[in-house]
Each structure stands twice: as structure tokens, then as C-alpha cells.
Amino acid sequence: MHTGEQYHQFMLASPRDRRVRERFQKLALDLLPAGAAVLDFGAGTGIDAKTYAADGHLTFVHEPSAAMCEYLVQYCRDEITRKTMIAVASPLACKVQAVTANFAVLNHFADHTSLFEELSHVVHHGGFVLASMLNPYYLGDARYGWWRANVMNLLRRGHYAIASESRIHRFTPRIVARAAKPHFLLERLIPHGFGWATDPYMFLQFRRT
Ligand SMILES: C[S@@+](CC[C@H](N)C(=O)[O-])C[C@H]1O[C@@H](n2cnc3c(N)ncnc32)[C@H](O)[C@@H]1O
């Protein structure tokens, strides 16, 4: 188990994770209209939230882990003081153009139906949800027994969970898209082609219908 600060330092020191984060942030910022409000759901220590706030977006953060929150409050002290960043105990406490969930937040859920239902009250019509999730096809994981043991579950059911990973769930994009309906439409999926084998994360962009 790591503290919020350890997580923060680890993520910033990892070149691979920094590259993934930069791509995710660029996607989010390119999609966000100027000045639009955003909710960073499962914000961790506030790394993305700080970037969104710096770009002029009123940024709400929702983070259930006390350790993550504790470090977020330190790292984003200035933004919180200036009220360009606002911590919310529930996503329902804000109304925004976009919800972002970077680095596997949605892999903590066994099913996303009620989450998307909740987010339908949070995101304006025409707004979006952008999530990065663990890529269940990533071949870098094929060296692990749990990956090989679950390939058939993935192909048959589109979903499996591993108890040894604190019940982190892996999904095919189709299963998440089904849970998002009827409130959200999956309109963009990254990677493409060979990236399905080589990218550890997939980005899913949902439009609020
Ligand atoms: C790998 S961290 C990613 C943190 C942050 N988004 C980032 O980019 O660094 C996964 C986060 O999901 C959060 N999380 C777990 N279950 C959650 C839930 N039910 N609702 C919201 N966030 C959750 C955890 O507390 C953790 O901060």
C-alpha cells in the first residue's frame, strides 16, 4: 500500500506513464471548450486537475481515497485557495461539460451502469466523458499467469477480475459502451490496429446524448 505522495512521485518519475498522461491531457484539453468546467473523477493527487485549472477550466475533483486527497490538497493548495479547483464529496455536487477519469479509475468498478447513470446528471447534454482504462489485450501482460488464465473469460464475457489485484476489473470496450447506454455514446476509441497489442491503456471517449 502506498501513500498519496509515493503514488505522485512514482507517476511523475515514470517516463512511460508521463507519456500516457500527456496524451490523455491533450485529448481532454483539445475537446474542452474554452472556460468549460470539468470534473476529474478519481482525481488521485490532482496531477491532471492542476493542468486543467491552469488552462482556465473550473475544475472539480472527486477522490474517495483519504491518502490521495491529503496529497492533492497540498499539491493543489493554490488552486483550491483561489477556488479554481473545488473538491466534491459526490460527482452529483457539480454540473460540468466533461468528466475525465485517467489511469484506470473505471477498472475499480465491477459494472459501470449505475456510474454512467449518475454521470448523466453531471454532464451537460453534448458534453463528454473521457476515461483511460487498462487495455485487456495488452500483450505485455501475457507473461502473467492471470492474463493467460483469463483470456477465454475475456473473449466469452468481455470482463474478468483478479482478486490478487484488489479486484481490479478488466473489460473489453464493448462492455463499457453497453453500460454507458442510453446516456452516453462511445464515439472514439484509442488505440487502433497494432496498438491493441502494445499500448497498456485504452482511451474511451463518450458523448452525452
Ligand atoms: C491509479 S489511480 C489514478 C489517479 C488519477 N486519476 C491519476 O491520473 O493519477 C486510481 C484512482 O481511482 C480512485 N478510485 C477508486 N475507486 C473509485 C471510485 N469508486 N470512485 C472514484 N474514484 C475511485 C482511487 O482512489 C485512485 O485515486
The ligand as a Tripos MOL2 file, in Angstrom:
@<TRIPOS>MOLECULE
LIG
   27    29     1     0     0
SMALL
NO_CHARGES

@<TRIPOS>ATOM
      1 C1         -4.3630    4.7690  -10.4540 C.3       1 LIG1
      2 S1         -5.2470    5.9750   -9.5640 S.3       1 LIG1
      3 C2         -5.4150    7.2980  -10.7700 C.3       1 LIG1
      4 C3         -5.4890    8.6370  -10.0990 C.3       1 LIG1
      5 C4         -5.5460    9.8400  -11.0430 C.3       1 LIG1
      6 N1         -6.7190    9.8000  -11.8920 N.3       1 LIG1
      7 C5         -4.3130    9.9650  -11.8900 C.2       1 LIG1
      8 O1         -4.4360   10.1660  -13.0870 O.co2     1 LIG1
      9 O2         -3.2180    9.8940  -11.3330 O.co2     1 LIG1
     10 C6         -6.8970    5.3190   -9.4840 C.3       1 LIG1
     11 C7         -7.7950    6.2100   -8.6260 C.3       1 LIG1
     12 O3         -9.1320    5.7250   -8.6720 O.3       1 LIG1
     13 C8         -9.7070    6.0610   -7.4260 C.3       1 LIG1
     14 N2        -10.9500    5.2950   -7.2110 N.ar      1 LIG1
     15 C9        -11.0770    4.0130   -6.8050 C.ar      1 LIG1
     16 N3        -12.3730    3.6840   -6.6850 N.ar      1 LIG1
     17 C10       -13.0870    4.7840   -7.0200 C.ar      1 LIG1
     18 C11       -14.4780    5.0840   -7.0690 C.ar      1 LIG1
     19 N4        -15.4030    4.1630   -6.7400 N.pl3     1 LIG1
     20 N5        -14.8500    6.3310   -7.4420 N.ar      1 LIG1
     21 C12       -13.9250    7.2610   -7.7680 C.ar      1 LIG1
     22 N6        -12.5950    7.0370   -7.7440 N.ar      1 LIG1
     23 C13       -12.1800    5.8140   -7.3600 C.ar      1 LIG1
     24 C14        -8.6250    5.7090   -6.4330 C.3       1 LIG1
     25 O4         -8.8350    6.2750   -5.1640 O.3       1 LIG1
     26 C15        -7.4010    6.2580   -7.1630 C.3       1 LIG1
     27 O5         -7.1230    7.5810   -6.7980 O.3       1 LIG1
@<TRIPOS>BOND
     1     1     2 1
     2     2     3 1
     3     2    10 1
     4     3     4 1
     5     4     5 1
     6     5     6 1
     7     5     7 1
     8     7     8 2
     9     7     9 1
    10    10    11 1
    11    11    12 1
    12    11    26 1
    13    12    13 1
    14    13    14 1
    15    13    24 1
    16    14    15 ar
    17    14    23 ar
    18    15    16 ar
    19    16    17 ar
    20    17    18 ar
    21    17    23 ar
    22    18    19 1
    23    18    20 ar
    24    20    21 ar
    25    21    22 ar
    26    22    23 ar
    27    24    25 1
    28    24    26 1
    29    26    27 1
@<TRIPOS>SUBSTRUCTURE
     1 LIG1         1 GROUP 0 **** ****
